[in-house]
Amino acid sequence: MIRVLSIIIATLLTCYIAVTAFFFRDVKENRLCEGLQIVVRDSLDKHFVTNEDLVYLLKKSKLYPVKKPMDKINTEKIETELLNNDMISHVEVYKTPSRLIKLEIEQKMPILRVNSPSGNYYIDNIGSMMPLSRHYVAHVLVASGYVEKEFAKNELYKFALYLQDNEFWNDQIEQIYVDADKNVELIPRVGNHRIILGSFDNFPEKLDNLKLFYEQAIPKVGWEKYSAINLKYKNQIVCTKR
């Protein structure tokens, strides 16, 4: 009798555990998302996207997760949608134990701003185009004149990347002007003169020659002596006096 009673109790207990586990699993799977947590990792340096922008994008694409069942929220779809934004370079979306959806965002890094008849935009550090932002203006090298988009994404991008990686020229060159024949002029931050680069052919060598000229000649004659410094010709610097 005792053995039979023990078997009955054990069976009931097993059934209770199974039903309880199934019930709580079902409740857990259908619990609603309690909120959206957004972290823009580089927001102290750049402000191309805001929390409001991200919420708007998710609502517009019907992917806004708040108050939706946690098991119905597709984090991969949210990542894909946000990466369609030209201001964003990387996205991570995941669920937290406290029923939040967390977004971790990295913004693109512009290195060049283009103002031209073909459009106004940024070129980022991997050579892709970025639209201008209504929230934020990046203080980067500016290129103007007859700048075609392919020229901006190739020749200008390589030149801007070279300047960014060179502390001296990154501090010295402020603007680039491209004429209709793709001849390039540089506007420095120091000195009231134009630097006539010509084409981008052998530009590292041209800049090395100019730096040597700055170091050896400018201390003797001063920054105001010349209106233009021409680097177009191989191993030559031709200066125009004021």
C-alpha positions in Angstrom: 0.0 0.0 0.0 2.8 2.4 0.9 4.6 1.5 -2.3 1.5 2.2 -4.4 1.0 5.5 -2.6 4.6 6.5 -3.2 4.2 5.7 -6.9 1.1 7.8 -7.2 2.7 10.7 -5.4 5.8 10.5 -7.6 3.6 10.4 -10.7 1.6 13.4 -9.6 4.8 15.3 -8.7 6.3 14.5 -12.2 3.1 15.7 -13.9 3.1 18.8 -11.8 6.7 19.7 -12.7 6.1 19.0 -16.4 2.9 21.1 -16.5 4.6 23.9 -14.5 7.7 24.0 -16.7 5.5 24.0 -19.9 3.4 26.8 -18.4 6.3 29.0 -17.4 8.1 28.4 -20.7 5.0 29.5 -22.6 4.7 32.6 -20.4 8.4 33.4 -20.8 8.3 33.1 -24.6 5.3 35.4 -24.8 6.4 38.1 -22.4 6.6 41.5 -24.0 9.6 43.6 -24.7 9.8 46.2 -22.0 12.0 48.8 -23.8 14.7 49.7 -26.3 18.2 50.6 -25.0 20.3 52.5 -27.6 24.1 52.9 -27.2 25.9 55.0 -29.9 29.5 54.1 -29.1 31.2 57.2 -30.6 28.5 59.8 -29.8 31.0 62.0 -27.9 32.9 62.6 -31.2 30.2 62.4 -33.8 26.5 63.1 -33.9 25.3 61.8 -37.3 22.5 59.7 -35.8 20.3 60.3 -32.8 18.1 58.0 -30.7 15.1 59.6 -32.3 16.5 58.8 -35.8 16.9 55.1 -34.9 13.4 54.8 -33.3 11.9 56.5 -36.4 13.6 54.0 -38.7 12.4 51.0 -36.8 8.8 52.3 -36.6 8.8 53.1 -40.3 10.0 49.6 -41.2 7.5 48.1 -38.6 10.4 46.6 -36.6 10.0 48.7 -33.5 10.2 46.0 -30.7 8.7 47.6 -27.6 5.5 45.8 -26.4 6.0 43.0 -28.9 6.5 39.3 -27.7 10.2 38.7 -27.2 10.2 35.5 -29.3 8.7 37.4 -32.2 11.4 40.0 -32.4 13.9 39.3 -35.2 17.2 41.0 -34.2 18.9 40.1 -37.5 16.2 42.0 -39.4 16.7 45.0 -37.2 20.4 45.0 -37.8 19.9 44.7 -41.6 17.5 47.6 -41.6 19.7 49.9 -39.5 22.7 49.2 -41.7 20.8 50.6 -44.7 21.4 54.0 -43.0 24.4 55.7 -44.7 25.5 57.2 -41.4 26.0 53.8 -39.7 29.0 51.5 -40.1 28.2 48.7 -37.6 25.2 47.5 -35.6 24.8 44.8 -32.9 21.2 44.0 -31.7 20.5 41.5 -28.9 17.9 40.6 -26.3 18.6 41.1 -22.6 17.3 38.9 -19.7 15.4 41.9 -18.4 13.3 41.9 -21.7 15.0 44.8 -23.3 16.3 45.1 -26.9 19.7 46.6 -26.9 21.2 48.4 -30.0 24.9 49.1 -30.1 25.7 51.5 -33.0 29.0 52.7 -34.6 28.8 55.7 -36.9 30.8 56.1 -40.1 34.0 58.2 -39.9 34.2 61.0 -42.6 37.6 62.1 -43.7 36.6 64.4 -46.5 33.7 66.8 -47.3 32.9 67.4 -51.0 31.2 70.6 -52.2 30.7 70.4 -55.9 28.1 70.9 -58.7 27.6 67.1 -58.7 26.6 67.1 -55.0 27.6 67.8 -51.5 28.6 64.8 -49.3 31.3 63.2 -47.2 33.7 60.4 -48.1 34.4 58.1 -45.2 37.5 56.3 -44.1 36.7 53.2 -46.3 36.0 55.3 -49.4 32.2 55.2 -49.5 29.9 58.2 -49.7 27.9 59.6 -46.8 25.2 62.2 -47.0 25.5 65.5 -45.1 23.8 65.4 -41.7 21.1 67.8 -40.5 22.4 67.3 -36.9 26.1 67.6 -37.2 28.9 69.1 -39.3 32.2 67.2 -39.3 35.3 69.4 -39.3 37.3 67.6 -42.0 39.3 68.4 -45.1 37.1 70.1 -47.7 37.3 69.6 -51.5 35.5 71.9 -53.9 35.4 72.7 -57.6 34.8 70.2 -60.4 34.7 67.0 -58.3 33.0 64.0 -59.9 31.9 61.3 -57.6 34.2 58.6 -58.9 37.1 61.0 -58.7 36.1 61.7 -55.1 35.9 58.0 -54.1 39.2 57.1 -55.7 41.9 59.8 -56.1 40.6 62.3 -53.6 39.9 59.5 -51.0 43.5 58.1 -51.3 44.9 61.6 -50.9 42.8 62.5 -47.9 43.7 59.2 -46.3 47.4 60.0 -46.8 47.0 63.4 -45.2 45.1 61.9 -42.3 47.9 59.4 -41.6 50.5 62.2 -41.7 50.5 64.4 -38.7 52.2 67.3 -40.4 50.1 67.4 -43.5 46.9 66.7 -41.6 47.5 69.9 -39.6 48.7 71.9 -42.6 46.2 71.3 -45.5 42.8 72.8 -45.1 41.1 72.7 -48.5 41.5 71.2 -52.0 40.3 72.8 -55.2 39.9 70.8 -58.4 39.6 72.6 -61.7 37.8 71.4 -64.9 41.0 69.6 -66.1 41.5 67.8 -62.7 44.4 70.0 -61.8 44.6 70.2 -58.0 45.4 73.2 -55.8 45.8 73.0 -52.0 45.0 75.7 -49.5 47.1 75.5 -46.3 46.2 76.6 -42.8 49.5 78.4 -42.4 50.7 81.0 -44.9 48.7 83.1 -47.4 49.6 81.1 -50.6 48.3 78.5 -52.9 50.0 75.1 -53.4 49.7 74.0 -57.1 49.9 70.2 -56.9 48.8 69.5 -60.5 47.7 65.9 -60.8 47.8 63.4 -57.9 50.7 61.6 -59.7 53.6 61.1 -57.3 51.9 63.3 -54.7 53.9 61.9 -51.7 57.1 62.9 -53.4 55.7 66.4 -54.2 54.7 66.9 -50.6 58.1 65.7 -49.4 59.7 68.3 -51.6 57.4 71.0 -50.3 58.1 70.1 -46.7 61.8 70.4 -47.3 61.1 73.8 -48.9 59.1 74.9 -45.8 62.0 73.8 -43.5 64.8 75.4 -45.5 63.5 78.4 -47.4 60.5 79.7 -45.5 62.5 80.6 -42.3 64.7 82.8 -44.5 62.0 84.6 -46.6 58.9 84.3 -44.5 55.4 83.0 -45.2 54.2 86.1 -47.0 56.8 86.3 -49.8 55.0 84.0 -52.3 51.5 83.9 -53.6 51.8 80.4 -55.1 54.1 77.4 -54.8 54.0 75.2 -57.8 54.8 71.5 -57.5 53.6 70.3 -60.9 57.1 69.7 -62.3 59.2 66.7 -61.3 61.8 67.6 -58.7 61.1 71.3 -59.1 59.4 73.9 -57.0 58.5 77.1 -58.9 57.4 80.0 -56.7 55.4 83.1 -57.7 56.3 86.3 -55.7 53.6 88.7 -54.6 
